[in-house]
Amino acid sequence: MIGIFDSGAGGLSVFKEIRKILPDHHYIYYSDSAHCPYGEKTRDYIITRARTITDFLIDKGAEIIVVACNTATAAAISTLRKEYPHIPFIGMEPAVKPAAMQTRTGIIGVLATAGTLKAEKYIGTKDRFAPDAEVVEHTGDGFVELVEQGCISGEEAENTVRKSIAPLIEAGADTIVLGCTHYPFLTEVIKKVAEEIKPGHSINIIDPAPAVARHLLTVMAERDIATNSPEGFNIELHTSGDIEKLKSLYGKLK
């Protein structure tokens, strides 16, 4: 069984990519919506929540766990790996490297939570892979809340997105890295608003989830973890918040 958790429903965007390459597996997903968002929480708070959720997933039978949250990865994954050495953990990392390779203007936009942007892991990745690029950063203010409410299109979503991506577009970014797993739910809104801000300015949006899914497959092979389950596909949805909201967002996956 593959365990996946996030501060909320955003990690379902990662699950979607994992299922593309592991379609016949048993998944258990935990949304910590009652404690969402993690972006402004302290490191100790996030570690405590990550431990609690990890214990829950292991009790349910998880053999490998995907920390489908950039903020939780930055704050807690090193602790989890030390405290649960028998469980492989797969984390998230803002896709700065492919962005640096793909940008034409040399200007990269990064949308992430405050917790991710100030994390050593992100700063080290940026310094290592994009030393010659101009990296423009902005928090996705209100993005997580939009997704948690199921508001992933329409005027409210567009107005919220515009406030955070306008500084990136106006700075000349042609590549935008999505540094939070909630943000891919808003990809179409981001594209629409970007075109309105600067018509004809092509924007390349990079979601790290496909790379995370491929890494998961590699680690499973290394650890000799089965890549399918005898009963075929199944997913268990759990949350510390409203299960009906989680089910609704799950139903919107395409």
KASULFEN-V965786 format. One record per backbone hydrogen bond with DSSP energy under -0.5 kcal/mol. CO is the residue of the C=O (numbers start at 1). NH is the residue of the N-H. If there is no record, write none. Layout:
BEGIN
CO:NH  CO:NH
END
This chain:
BEGIN
1:3  1:63  1:64  2:28  3:66  4:30  5:68  6:32  9:12  10:13  11:14  11:15  12:16  13:17  14:18  15:19  16:20  17:21  18:21  18:22  22:25  24:229  25:27  25:234  26:2  27:236  28:4  29:31  29:238  30:6  30:32  31:33  31:240  31:241  32:35  33:36  38:41  42:46  43:47  44:48  45:49  46:50  47:51  48:52  49:53  50:54  51:55  52:56  53:57  54:58  55:59  56:60  57:62  58:61  63:88  64:3  65:67  65:90  66:5  66:68  67:69  69:73  70:74  71:75  72:76  72:77  73:77  76:80  77:81  78:82  79:83  80:84  84:87  88:65  90:67  94:96  95:99  96:100  97:101  98:102  99:103  106:108  106:134  107:174  107:175  108:136  109:177  110:112  110:138  111:179  112:140  113:117  114:118  116:119  119:123  120:124  121:125  122:126  123:127  124:128  125:129  126:130  130:133  133:135  134:108  134:136  135:137  136:110  138:112  139:141  140:143  140:144  142:146  143:147  144:148  145:149  146:151  147:150  150:152  154:158  155:159  156:160  157:161  158:162  159:163  160:164  161:164  161:165  162:166  165:169  166:170  167:171  168:173  169:172  174:204  175:109  175:177  176:206  177:111  177:179  178:208  179:113  180:183  182:185  183:186  184:187  186:190  187:191  188:192  189:193  190:194  191:195  192:196  193:197  194:198  198:201  200:202  203:205  204:176  205:207  206:178  206:208  207:210  208:211  208:212  209:213  210:214  211:215  212:216  213:217  214:218  215:219  216:220  217:221  218:222  219:223  220:225  221:224  229:232  234:27  235:237  236:29  236:238  238:31  241:243  242:246  243:247  244:248  245:249  246:250  247:251  248:252  249:252  250:253
END
